[in-house]
Every structure is written in structure tokens, then in C-alpha cells.
Amino acid sequence: MNLHTSTQDKMKLVKTAWDKAPAGPKKDAALTHYQAAETAMTAKNDPDCLKSLDAATKALA
């Protein structure tokens, strides 16, 4: 499996977690990171995308 495929999978996992999260500041912070990840994904910048997804995951914790 290449890095890009695993990045797409992680995007889906984080999006699912975000969808299930209750509204509030943690969800808002995670959305900011998720949107940054989407931008990085569009730019084909997997390292930045993964970094943003990790930040989104931490924000939801």
C-alpha cells in the first residue's frame, strides 16, 4: 500500500470520528485541522496532511 492510499484511509477515519463527536470547542478545533489536511491532500503533500490529521485526532481526544 502506498503512502497516498494510507493517507486517504486516515482522512476517512478522522472524518468519521469528527462526525460522531459532540459539538463544541474540541470539534471546532478538529475541523480546522481537518480542513488543513484537505488542503495538504489536494496539494499532494502527504506529510503535512498526516500531521494535520494527527492534530485533528488530538483535538478530538
Buried (B, 14 or more C-beta within 10 A) or exposed (E): EEEEEEBBEBBEEBBEBBEEBEEEEBBEBBBEBBEBBBEBBEEEBBEBBBBBBBBBBEBBE
